[in-house]
């Protein structure tokens, strides 16, 4: 599953677009951090806003990542 599909799901269900860096941030929060992703949540330039985290987690469940 690609980030684009996660973005499309969120756009359709919630009516807004999320940034790829937010998806990556929530992946780390959920313990899905990729091996080559060297930035932690606290080091990210644009961490995911708290009010978007649950929508992204919902998308992860929808696509089978959680």
C-alpha positions as CSV (number, residue, x, y, z in Angstrom):
1,X,0.0,0.0,0.0
2,X,1.3,3.4,-0.9
3,X,1.2,6.7,0.8
4,X,-1.0,8.0,-2.1
5,X,-3.6,5.4,-1.3
6,X,-3.6,6.4,2.3
7,X,-4.0,10.1,1.3
8,X,-6.9,9.3,-1.1
9,X,-8.7,7.3,1.6
10,X,-8.4,10.2,4.1
11,X,-9.4,12.8,1.5
12,X,-12.5,10.8,0.6
13,X,-13.5,10.0,4.2
14,X,-12.4,13.1,6.1
15,X,-12.3,15.8,3.4
16,X,-8.7,16.9,3.8
17,X,-5.3,16.0,2.5
18,X,-2.4,14.8,4.8
19,X,1.2,15.2,4.1
20,X,3.5,12.2,3.4
21,X,5.7,13.3,6.3
22,X,2.6,13.0,8.6
23,X,2.0,9.5,7.4
24,X,5.6,8.6,8.1
25,X,5.4,10.2,11.6
26,X,2.3,8.2,12.5
27,X,3.9,5.0,11.1
28,X,6.7,5.6,13.7
29,X,4.2,6.3,16.4
30,X,2.5,3.0,15.6
31,X,5.7,1.1,15.6
32,X,5.8,0.7,11.8
33,X,9.0,2.7,11.4
34,X,11.0,1.8,8.2
35,X,14.6,0.7,8.6
36,X,15.9,3.6,6.5
37,X,13.8,6.2,8.3
38,X,16.4,7.9,10.5
39,X,14.3,10.7,12.0
40,X,12.4,10.3,15.2
41,X,9.1,11.9,16.0
42,X,10.8,14.7,18.0
43,X,13.3,15.4,15.2
44,X,10.8,15.8,12.3
45,X,10.6,19.2,10.8
46,X,6.8,18.8,10.2
47,X,5.4,16.2,12.7
48,X,1.8,15.1,12.3
49,X,-0.6,17.5,14.1
50,X,-2.4,15.7,17.0
51,X,-5.8,16.3,15.4
52,X,-4.8,14.3,12.3
53,X,-3.3,11.2,14.0
54,X,-6.5,9.2,14.5
55,X,-7.6,9.7,10.9
56,X,-4.2,8.4,9.7
57,X,-4.5,5.5,12.1
58,X,-8.0,4.8,10.6
59,X,-6.5,4.8,7.1
60,X,-3.7,2.4,8.3
61,X,-6.4,0.0,9.6
62,X,-8.3,0.3,6.3
63,X,-5.3,-0.6,4.2
64,X,-4.1,-3.4,6.6
65,X,-1.1,-1.7,8.1
66,X,-2.6,-2.0,11.7
